[in-house]
Amino acid sequence: MDPAQEVLGGNRLALARLLTQVENGSSQGLAALQVLFPHTGRAHRIGVTGPPGTGKSSLVNQLALHLRRSESPRRVAILAVDPTSPFTGGAILGDRVRMRDLSGDPGVFIRSMASRGSLGGLAAATSGLAAVLDAAGFDVILIETVGAGQAEVDIARLAHTVLVVEAPGLGDDIQAIKAGILEIADILVINKADQPGVEATERALLGMLQLAHPTPHVFPGERKQHHLPDSPAMQAAALESAQFNDWIPPVQRTVATEGGGIPELAAHIEQHAAHLRANGGWERREAARLQSELDELLQQALIARWRRETPEAHYDTVLERLTQRQLSPWQAVKELLEGDWL
Amino acid sequence: MDPAQEVLGGNRLALARLLTQVENGSSQGLAALQVLFPHTGRAHRIGVTGPPGTGKSSLVNQLALHLRRSESPRRVAILAVDPTSPFTGGAILGDRVRMRDLSGDPGVFIRSMASRGSLGGLAAATSGLAAVLDAAGFDVILIETVGAGQAEVDIARLAHTVLVVEAPGLGDDIQAIKAGILEIADILVINKADQPGVEATERALLGMLQLAHPTPHVFPGERKQHHLPDSPAMQAAALESAQFNDWIPPVQRTVATEGGGIPELAAHIEQHAAHLRANGGWERREAARLQSELDELLQQALIARWRRETPEAHYDTVLERLTQRQLSPWQAVKELLEGDWL
């Protein structure tokens, strides 16, 4: 049977196999992804990110457990991505033993991704895995990633809802870094909230939120109230405006190891999804994600085509002249693109 | 006078102005870079990286001071790059007040780079600034970068010598992350070595080194002894082999705030440069860096050319069909590249 059809039919073994193929960028994986693509777009993709040491894995496990035990249990996939180890393909997250409560539950699927993937960067590979899990019918995909840099941001952008996880007492430097990461956060989580310093961390986060969203009468977690204008054109304009779409990220304390704050966090996630669906934000995030994937693939295809068309010896000669500093990098590119080797 | 000539002539104001132009990717900046390029390749580029909170800035300042006060003082440039804040263009490093001892010294030039640059990523922009400083005659360029991810690795790769800075007591998670970053380290620094936990950090680093370089009779900081074979062909092969080039990264404790361990660290840096020069590693690192810059520029040029040649409306139509899931991303790329809109 066709691997894509097996995955659509709920075969877990076929799913695991296909995820590996997609991660490795194999041609079977790519072929299956094309078949699966029309079946994607249903899952709620939730990014979970933040500095090391904040207990993201425990938080993700507890969220998954909560979603499984709710009145209308959701099928949950966990995708743990580690961009911090580009050489060893480090499996920091993967090595951790996942909660016993989740294992054996057919409504849960857990996957660690340690390698960089070959689909063109970690974000692209992660997106491919998320697409497979989406098509396989998981309602929620929790994408967990560690680090504090561009890779983390790229991965977080794959999600509809981004949780940024902090913990008390991680030091001033890490506090400072939050400034950048804050701008991708839809929900701020202070995990390990039973530890000393939680008030200071909360104050710091609220202070930064205040700077980012200087609206005095709105409390975190509350949506600003806006009313749609009557005319369709003005409605469209209002929907596009940043103001209408303003969502003040709530700050939620959790103690993931004991499940503390998890129901409240799950409620915030629900509210954020409802908010996105209500104002068109869901579609806009999907469109932005698909466009960046398209641009990424296009880039790869252009380079592959150029490589096929250019004799390797010509490239080597130009590179040699560059290394000898007879050509600057810009002159080298010009030589390569002008095609005088034809 | 031509900006590039002014920079070659030692005009600091022209240097500062050109660095801004190169960082912004302006056409004047690019034109000057082309003039300066043949004058590059002399400076020792030293990357300094590691997690936040390890005191990298103090360490860089003290190293610069040491190099200025040595018997044959070197001209030192400091390039502080912050890849962790892609949105705000955060100036974590830039905001810090640099040591009073360095200010006013004409043999020192300090530059913070907070924006992402538009030369195609932070690494490319950093490389452009380093090239200008190299051409301007600085003997040593200290490239300081914070974070723990791909951006950091890309930036570290611009250097001949990479220092990875750690500090005692940064927690288990951060310890684990070292596994990846270790593979780019030429020298390991334990800064803040007067703090508790320094022995544990040192043990952990030595343990990881032992795993990475399982050669029992070589101590960190010592080069493995190899003798070149007689035949030129075999010499070339030996030079290419990883074994000959093996350099066991030394582990150096420092207390940068008080200057402790800085002379020893500077000696390790000298030894590493001598090691690279002795076995052709210097040229290989230069060639690898220039090739990756060439590939990066080539990629950008290919995309720019494709954009010029493709009607925007065609792209928009394909994107719309992708968003509607009528096309998969791969089918969309195929439509865009087949040029049936011609």
Interface residues (C-beta under 8 A of the other chain):
Chain A: L30 L33 Q34 F37 P38 T40 G41 P52 G53 P83 T84 S85 P86 F87 T88 G90 I92 L122 V146 G147 A148 G149 Q150 A151 E152 V153 G171 D172 D173 I174 A176 I177 A179 G180 I181 E183 I184 E283 E286 A287 L290 Q291 E293 L294 L297 L298 Q299 A301 L302 I303 R305 W306 V318 L319 L322 T323 R325 S328 P329 W330 Q331 A332 V333 L336 L337
Chain B: L30 L33 Q34 F37 P38 T40 G41 P52 G53 P83 T84 S85 P86 F87 T88 G90 I92 L122 V146 G147 A148 G149 Q150 A151 E152 V153 G171 D172 D173 I174 A176 I177 A179 G180 I181 E183 I184 E286 A287 L290 Q291 E293 L294 L297 L298 Q299 A301 L302 I303 R305 W306 V318 L319 L322 T323 R325 S328 P329 W330 Q331 A332 V333 L336 L337
